[in-house]
Amino acid sequence: VLSVLDVGMGVSLGREGAPKQAGAVIANFFSDRERLSDEQRRLLVACGAGAGMGAAYGVPLGGALFALEVMRGRLALRYVLPAIFASVVATAVSWLALPDAPTYIIPAYSSSASCVVWALLVGPIAGVVSVGYVRIISWADRNRPKGWRRFAAPILGLGLLGIVSIWFPQVLGNGKDISQLAFTNQVAPMLLLTLLVLKPAATVLCMRSGAPGGLFTPSLTVGALLGAVLGYAWSWFWPGVPPGLFAILGAGAVLAATTQGPISTVVLMMELTGRYRSFILPLLLVVGIATLVARTIEPRSIYDARLTDEEVEARQKLREATSQ
């Protein structure tokens, strides 16, 4: 409930936090009731979280892959059907009230040699930026206010966000609106550069203040801003590619590197935009390179990084035991 209210009030966090957590909690409840094994519980909780993601954004296949690759950490064949069924049912139910339409409406961009070369060069940059973003989010989450500060910190932090929004209203919300504008070449270069600093800072501020919410769309927005800024710079050397395409590629790169889920990210980007082939080659390149670089430096995803060291170690042991 707090997550829904905070996101509705304009905090710089994602709207998928509430349905994702609700799906996981419901799965955990029925696992207790049916006395399922730990392995079955972990799978169902991941499926519940993926179902919440699928319903929030209308991405049934992306939600299923997100459940397995990011939440469960394994893309095993025996896990696929439960994840798909959970995500498809949740998304179908959500479509009774929400529109069955892409989240981002973009032109039919086409690949070119310029954007392929750009993807090869920008992939490592996106990977390094993602590592820094994951670590600062982890720091903010672990230093949430405690005691009486839990009441004072949100007032001060979100009040500061409101003051900044007087001059830069784009810092409010999960970032969907500014990403849409960046995807369609409707943001000036200097504003993109400014928001590349302010938007992630706003997300960190909200996390540090103790506000609950998701990190999916804020991470995607950071990538969109980064891709658009680097795309404008690239246009000085090799013109001809719309900056909006670079924003889409950057969004996919940072999202994949922060979640450590390249396959689910590619599918999510195609479902979110409703485009399935027009920019697949450079997207695969930049996503793969960014994830490889990020995983080499920081093996934890943005979700693992919010756990304690003991929880991360326990999760790794569970994965190894399952593999064996």
C-alpha positions as CSV (number, residue, x, y, z in Angstrom):
1,V,0.0,0.0,0.0
2,L,2.8,2.4,0.9
3,S,4.5,1.6,-2.5
4,V,1.3,2.4,-4.4
5,L,0.8,5.7,-2.5
6,D,4.4,6.8,-2.8
7,V,4.6,6.0,-6.6
8,G,1.3,7.8,-7.1
9,M,2.7,10.9,-5.2
10,G,5.7,11.1,-7.6
11,V,8.7,9.3,-6.0
12,S,11.4,8.3,-8.4
13,L,10.7,4.6,-8.0
14,G,9.0,1.9,-10.2
15,R,5.4,1.0,-10.1
16,E,6.1,-2.8,-10.3
17,G,7.3,-3.0,-6.7
18,A,3.8,-3.5,-5.2
19,P,2.5,-6.2,-7.6
20,K,5.8,-8.0,-7.7
21,Q,6.0,-8.2,-3.9
22,A,2.3,-9.1,-3.7
23,G,2.7,-12.0,-6.2
24,A,5.7,-13.3,-4.2
25,V,3.9,-13.1,-0.9
26,I,0.8,-14.9,-2.2
27,A,3.0,-17.6,-3.6
28,N,4.7,-18.0,-0.3
29,F,1.4,-18.2,1.5
30,F,0.1,-21.0,-0.6
31,S,3.5,-22.8,-0.3
32,D,3.1,-22.7,3.5
33,R,-0.5,-23.9,3.2
34,E,0.3,-26.8,0.9
35,R,3.6,-27.6,2.8
36,L,5.6,-27.6,-0.4
37,S,9.4,-28.3,-0.5
38,D,11.9,-25.4,-0.4
39,E,12.7,-26.0,-4.0
40,Q,9.0,-25.7,-5.0
41,R,8.6,-22.6,-2.8
42,R,11.5,-20.8,-4.4
43,L,10.1,-21.5,-7.8
44,L,6.6,-20.4,-7.0
45,V,7.8,-17.2,-5.2
46,A,9.8,-16.3,-8.3
47,C,6.8,-17.1,-10.6
48,G,4.6,-14.9,-8.4
49,A,7.1,-12.0,-8.6
50,G,7.4,-12.5,-12.4
51,A,3.6,-12.6,-12.7
52,G,3.4,-9.2,-10.9
53,M,6.0,-7.8,-13.3
54,G,4.0,-9.2,-16.3
55,A,0.8,-7.7,-15.1
56,A,2.2,-4.3,-14.2
57,Y,3.7,-3.8,-17.7
58,G,1.6,-6.1,-19.9
59,V,4.6,-8.3,-20.8
60,P,3.6,-12.0,-20.3
61,L,6.7,-13.6,-21.9
62,G,9.1,-11.0,-20.4
63,G,7.5,-11.5,-17.0
64,A,8.1,-15.2,-17.2
65,L,11.7,-14.8,-18.2
66,F,12.3,-12.2,-15.6
67,A,11.0,-14.7,-13.0
68,L,13.4,-17.3,-14.0
69,E,16.5,-15.4,-15.1
70,V,16.5,-12.6,-12.5
71,M,14.4,-13.7,-9.6
72,R,15.1,-17.5,-9.6
73,G,18.6,-17.2,-11.2
74,R,18.1,-20.3,-13.4
75,L,16.7,-20.8,-16.9
76,A,16.0,-24.5,-16.5
77,L,13.5,-26.2,-18.8
78,R,11.4,-27.7,-16.0
79,Y,10.8,-24.1,-14.6
80,V,9.5,-22.6,-17.9
81,L,5.9,-23.8,-17.9
82,P,5.0,-22.7,-14.3
83,A,6.6,-19.3,-15.0
84,I,4.8,-18.8,-18.3
85,F,1.4,-19.9,-16.9
86,A,1.7,-17.6,-13.9
87,S,2.7,-14.6,-16.0
88,V,0.2,-15.2,-18.7
89,V,-2.7,-15.6,-16.3
90,A,-1.7,-12.5,-14.4
91,T,-1.2,-10.4,-17.5
92,A,-4.5,-11.6,-19.0
93,V,-6.4,-10.6,-15.8
94,S,-4.7,-7.2,-15.8
95,W,-5.9,-6.6,-19.4
96,L,-9.5,-6.7,-18.1
97,A,-8.8,-3.2,-16.6
98,L,-5.6,-2.0,-18.3
99,P,-5.0,-1.4,-22.0
100,D,-3.4,-4.1,-24.1
101,A,-0.9,-1.8,-25.7
102,P,2.9,-1.3,-25.7
103,T,4.2,0.8,-22.8
104,Y,6.4,2.9,-25.2
105,I,5.2,4.0,-28.6
106,I,8.2,4.3,-30.9
107,P,8.8,4.6,-34.6
108,A,10.0,1.7,-36.7
109,Y,13.7,2.2,-36.3
110,S,16.0,0.1,-38.4
111,S,19.5,-1.2,-37.8
112,S,22.5,0.2,-39.6
113,A,26.3,-0.1,-39.5
114,S,26.5,3.1,-37.4
115,C,24.4,1.8,-34.5
116,V,26.1,-1.6,-34.6
117,V,29.5,0.0,-34.2
118,W,28.0,2.3,-31.5
119,A,26.7,-0.7,-29.6
120,L,30.2,-2.3,-29.6
121,L,31.7,0.8,-28.2
122,V,29.0,1.8,-25.7
123,G,28.4,-1.7,-24.3
124,P,31.4,-1.5,-21.9
125,I,30.5,2.1,-20.9
126,A,27.0,1.0,-20.0
127,G,28.3,-2.0,-18.1
128,V,30.6,0.2,-15.9
129,V,27.8,2.8,-15.4
130,S,25.5,0.0,-14.3
131,V,28.0,-1.3,-11.7
132,G,28.2,2.2,-10.2
133,Y,24.4,2.5,-10.2
134,V,24.0,-0.9,-8.5
135,R,26.5,-0.1,-5.8
136,I,25.0,3.3,-4.9
137,I,21.5,1.8,-4.9
138,S,22.8,-0.9,-2.5
139,W,24.4,1.7,-0.3
140,A,21.1,3.7,-0.2
141,D,19.0,0.7,0.6
142,R,21.3,-0.5,3.4
143,N,21.4,2.9,5.0
144,R,17.6,3.5,5.1
145,P,16.6,5.5,8.2
146,K,15.9,3.7,11.4
147,G,14.1,4.7,14.7
148,W,12.7,8.2,14.8
149,R,14.6,9.1,11.5
150,R,12.1,6.9,9.6
151,F,9.5,9.7,10.1
152,A,11.8,12.7,9.5
153,A,13.9,11.4,6.5
154,P,10.9,11.0,4.0
155,I,9.7,14.5,4.8
156,L,13.1,16.0,4.2
157,G,14.2,13.8,1.3
158,L,10.9,13.9,-0.7
159,G,10.5,17.6,0.2
160,L,13.9,18.2,-1.5
161,L,12.8,16.2,-4.5
162,G,9.7,18.4,-4.7
163,I,11.8,21.6,-4.7
164,V,14.1,20.3,-7.5
165,S,11.0,19.3,-9.5
166,I,10.0,23.0,-9.7
167,W,12.8,23.5,-12.2
168,F,13.0,19.9,-13.4
169,P,9.6,18.2,-13.2
170,Q,11.0,15.2,-15.1
171,V,12.6,13.9,-11.8
172,L,9.2,13.0,-10.5
173,G,7.7,9.6,-11.2
174,N,9.3,6.3,-12.3
175,G,10.8,7.8,-15.5
176,K,8.4,6.4,-18.0
177,D,7.4,9.8,-19.5
178,I,11.0,11.0,-20.0
179,S,12.0,7.7,-21.5
180,Q,9.1,7.9,-24.0
181,L,10.2,11.4,-25.0
182,A,13.8,10.2,-25.3
183,F,12.8,7.2,-27.5
184,T,11.0,9.6,-29.9
185,N,13.7,12.3,-30.1
186,Q,11.8,14.9,-28.2
187,V,14.3,15.9,-25.5
188,A,17.1,18.5,-26.0
189,P,20.7,17.3,-25.5
190,M,21.4,19.6,-22.6
191,L,18.3,18.5,-20.7
192,L,19.2,14.9,-21.3
193,L,22.7,15.5,-19.9
194,T,21.2,17.3,-16.8
195,L,18.6,14.5,-16.2
196,L,21.3,11.9,-16.5
197,V,22.7,13.2,-13.3
198,L,19.4,14.3,-11.6
199,K,17.2,11.2,-12.3
200,P,19.4,8.6,-10.7
201,A,20.2,11.0,-7.9
202,A,16.4,11.3,-7.3
203,T,16.1,7.5,-7.2
204,V,18.9,7.2,-4.7
205,L,17.4,10.0,-2.6
206,C,14.0,8.2,-2.5
207,M,15.7,4.9,-1.5
208,R,17.8,6.6,1.1
209,S,14.7,8.3,2.6
210,G,13.0,4.9,3.1
211,A,10.4,5.1,0.4
212,P,9.3,1.7,-1.0
213,G,9.1,1.0,-4.7
214,G,10.5,-0.8,-7.7
215,L,13.8,-0.3,-9.6
216,F,12.9,-1.6,-13.0
217,T,11.7,1.5,-14.8
218,P,14.2,3.9,-13.0
219,S,17.0,1.6,-14.2
220,L,15.6,1.6,-17.7
221,T,15.3,5.4,-17.6
222,V,19.0,5.8,-16.6
223,G,19.9,3.7,-19.6
224,A,17.7,5.7,-21.9
225,L,19.3,9.0,-20.8
226,L,22.8,7.5,-21.1
227,G,22.1,6.1,-24.5
228,A,20.6,9.3,-25.8
229,V,23.5,11.5,-24.5
230,L,26.1,9.2,-26.1
231,G,24.0,8.9,-29.2
232,Y,24.0,12.7,-29.7
233,A,27.8,12.6,-29.2
234,W,28.1,9.8,-31.7
235,S,26.1,11.8,-34.3
236,W,29.0,14.2,-34.6
237,F,31.2,11.4,-35.9
238,W,28.7,9.3,-37.8
239,P,25.4,11.1,-38.4
240,G,22.3,9.5,-39.8
241,V,20.9,7.5,-36.8
242,P,18.0,9.0,-34.8
243,P,19.0,9.6,-31.1
244,G,15.8,7.8,-30.1
245,L,17.3,4.5,-31.3
246,F,20.4,5.1,-29.2
247,A,18.1,5.8,-26.2
248,I,16.4,2.4,-26.7
249,L,19.7,0.6,-27.0
250,G,21.1,2.3,-23.9
251,A,17.9,1.4,-21.9
252,G,18.3,-2.2,-22.8
253,A,22.0,-2.2,-22.0
254,V,21.7,-0.7,-18.5
255,L,18.6,-2.7,-17.7
256,A,20.3,-6.0,-18.6
257,A,23.5,-5.1,-16.8
258,T,21.8,-4.0,-13.6
259,T,19.4,-7.1,-13.4
260,Q,22.0,-9.5,-14.8
261,G,19.3,-10.7,-17.1
262,P,20.2,-10.2,-20.8
263,I,17.7,-12.7,-22.2
264,S,14.7,-11.4,-20.3
265,T,15.8,-7.8,-21.0
266,V,15.8,-8.3,-24.8
267,V,12.3,-9.8,-24.6
268,L,11.1,-7.1,-22.3
269,M,12.3,-4.4,-24.6
270,M,10.6,-5.9,-27.6
271,E,7.3,-6.4,-25.6
272,L,7.5,-2.9,-24.1
273,T,7.9,-1.2,-27.4
274,G,5.9,-3.6,-29.6
275,R,8.9,-3.9,-32.0
276,Y,10.3,-7.3,-32.6
277,R,13.0,-7.1,-35.3
278,S,13.8,-3.6,-36.2
279,F,16.7,-3.1,-33.8
280,I,17.4,-6.6,-32.6
281,L,21.0,-6.9,-33.8
282,P,22.5,-3.8,-32.1
283,L,20.3,-4.5,-29.0
284,L,21.7,-8.1,-28.6
285,L,25.2,-6.7,-29.0
286,V,25.0,-3.9,-26.5
287,V,23.0,-6.0,-24.0
288,G,25.5,-8.9,-24.1
289,I,28.6,-6.7,-23.9
290,A,27.2,-4.5,-21.0
291,T,26.1,-7.6,-19.0
292,L,29.5,-9.3,-19.5
293,V,31.4,-6.2,-18.4
294,A,29.1,-5.6,-15.4
295,R,29.2,-9.3,-14.3
296,T,33.0,-9.3,-14.5
297,I,33.2,-6.3,-12.1
298,E,30.1,-6.9,-9.9
299,P,28.5,-10.3,-10.0
300,R,25.4,-9.2,-8.0
301,S,22.3,-7.9,-9.7
302,I,20.5,-4.8,-8.4
303,Y,18.2,-7.1,-6.5
304,D,21.0,-9.3,-5.0
305,A,22.9,-6.1,-4.0
306,R,20.1,-5.1,-1.7
307,L,20.5,-8.3,0.3
308,T,23.0,-8.7,3.2
309,D,26.2,-10.6,2.6
310,E,24.8,-13.6,4.5
311,E,21.7,-13.7,2.3
312,V,23.7,-13.5,-0.9
313,E,25.9,-16.4,0.3
314,A,22.9,-18.5,1.2
315,R,21.3,-17.7,-2.2
316,Q,24.5,-18.8,-4.0
317,K,24.6,-22.0,-2.0
318,L,21.0,-22.8,-2.9
319,R,21.8,-22.2,-6.6
320,E,24.8,-24.5,-6.4
321,A,22.8,-27.2,-4.6
322,T,20.0,-27.0,-7.2
323,S,22.6,-27.3,-10.1
324,Q,24.0,-30.4,-8.5
